[in-house]
């Protein structure tokens, strides 16, 4: 996925029942939280606190259900599954992919005009 496709604005609006103002508000709330979410995920992974990492990823996955960031949503879902299954072979890669996907969303948001 390229940075340009990190946010699907049409999906954002669809998920907000066609209400552009609500879609923008929900997206902005997510964007505001993403830097701290990423830092938290990184810290929890680095300290091997997999139970809390699973909780944090679950919350992120839930937040992405209302905003058009399909790549972050999919990777969060995959990582949550890997954590639940204690799949040590997938957790590092998926954590890295999730952090990259968050960066792509943040970068894309800086370059789009949704008003």
Secondary structure, 3 states (H helix, E strand, C coil): CCHHHCCCHHHHHHHCCCCHHHHHHHHHHHHHHHHHHHHHHHHHHHCCCHHHHHHHHHHHHHHHCCCCCHHHHHHHHHHHHHHHCCCHHHHHHHHHHHHHHHHHHHHHHHCCCCC
